[in-house]
Amino acid sequence: MSSQFTRLSAVLAKSLSLSIDQLTQSFRPALATEISLISNMRRQIFGRSIKDSDEEYLAWRYFRSTDSPSTLWVFEYQGAIIAVIGTEPVELVNCGKHEAAIRNMDAMVDPLFNNRGLGAWMSLMLQERHTCILVCGANNNSRSMLRKIFHGMPARQNRKLILASEGYFQKRVIPPIAGVMSLITNALLACRHHFKWEKISAPKNVEILTINSIEELCDLMPNGAGYLGDIKVHRSRNYLDWRYRDNPQADVMITGAFKQKKLLGYAVYHLNTETQFKVGRIVEWDIFSENDRTRILSSIYLQVIMRLKNAGAKEILITLNDKTSIDSAKNTGFILRESDSEIFVYYKGAKSDDPIYSPERWYQSISDADAEGI
């Protein structure tokens, strides 16, 4: 055990009047019968950000099979659940080697037990049990703690493509003037996009086509990982099937690049129609060609943009960090919006110069965070 974990265990056990054995036994997998209780706790802590379908979401993410244990962990104290942390088992592609890892997410502690180190202790407990842990996202309460017990890396980029400006001006300018400014700005945006988009063309004999379903995408997927990033969560057929077909909050579209019916790359995306102005988001993509990767991905992005534009999207979002994806986004007109949440990594036994700690070697999308609906 690490000295940090040993010290914190002693302090926490004393704070809760438990022995070390009792402390360890209090941390256990959640039961399916506790989903409702955990969902109510999430609503009390996070408020309106928790959706009505939260129980269905928790069942999908953490109770994948009746034959396997839950991957949602709880800390039970005096008969009540006072802390929760979710773990998602993933297959990590680490410089060509496939290995088991987990992602931490959905962590929370009952406010009555804040400032005792319980959140940090749960993360350290998981570090004792796993070789590699990924944390993609933090809030003001958890960021400083995560920096102390994980290796922090630079944030991913959030980029935005603005197709129409009505939403921007309606929030900032009185209606008559907002309408005029929107018309002028939209005309300028259309010119800018036209000059960007006319420069994009797919490589010779490559077609950009719609893929009708996740099942069809999985049937088309080649064996092995794609060429984006030396280090990433493997987007296997089983993973994509679970992530997008079985997800109760996902409603996605897919576009692929083909050469002689062979899949060279794809993008998964969706359109949010719950907001006043429709917003599209590209959530997942990969390339299976050693050559022309930026051209192929730029062509896929452009087709996605056109499809979302025709569906009424006013803007399109994407979160990324690898060079090929960033260059392709720039080619199609995406501008830097802001930095995303930091990425935190734990890798047992790794040195500071280990490739897993090199941000430029990673591929990540918004789906590497604990985004619920996509």
Sequence and secondary structure as in RCSB ss.txt:
>XXXX:A:sequence
MSSQFTRLSAVLAKSLSLSIDQLTQSFRPALATEISLISNMRRQIFGRSIKDSDEEYLAWRYFRSTDSPSTLWVF
EYQGAIIAVIGTEPVELVNCGKHEAAIRNMDAMVDPLFNNRGLGAWMSLMLQERHTCILVCGANNNSRSMLRKIF
HGMPARQNRKLILASEGYFQKRVIPPIAGVMSLITNALLACRHHFKWEKISAPKNVEILTINSIEELCDLMPNGA
GYLGDIKVHRSRNYLDWRYRDNPQADVMITGAFKQKKLLGYAVYHLNTETQFKVGRIVEWDIFSENDRTRILSSI
YLQVIMRLKNAGAKEILITLNDKTSIDSAKNTGFILRESDSEIFVYYKGAKSDDPIYSPERWYQSISDADAEGI
>XXXX:A:secstr
  HHHHHHHHHHHHHTT  HHHHHHTEEE  GGGHHHHHHHHHHHHGGGS TTHHHHHHHHH   TTS  SEEEE
EETTEEEEEEEEEEEEEEETTEEEEEEEEEEEEE GGGTTSSHHHHHHHHHHHH SEEEEE   TTTHHHHHHHS
EEE   EEEEEES  HHHHHTTS HHHHHHHHHHHHHHHHHHHHHHHTT    TT EEEEE  HHHHHHH  SS 
 SS SEEE   HHHHIIIIIS TT   EEEEEEETTEEEEEEEEEEE SSSS EEEEEEEEE  SSSHHHHHHHH
HHHHHHHHHHTT SEEEEEE SHHHHHHHHHTT EEEEE   EEEEETT  TT GGG GGGB   GGGTT S  
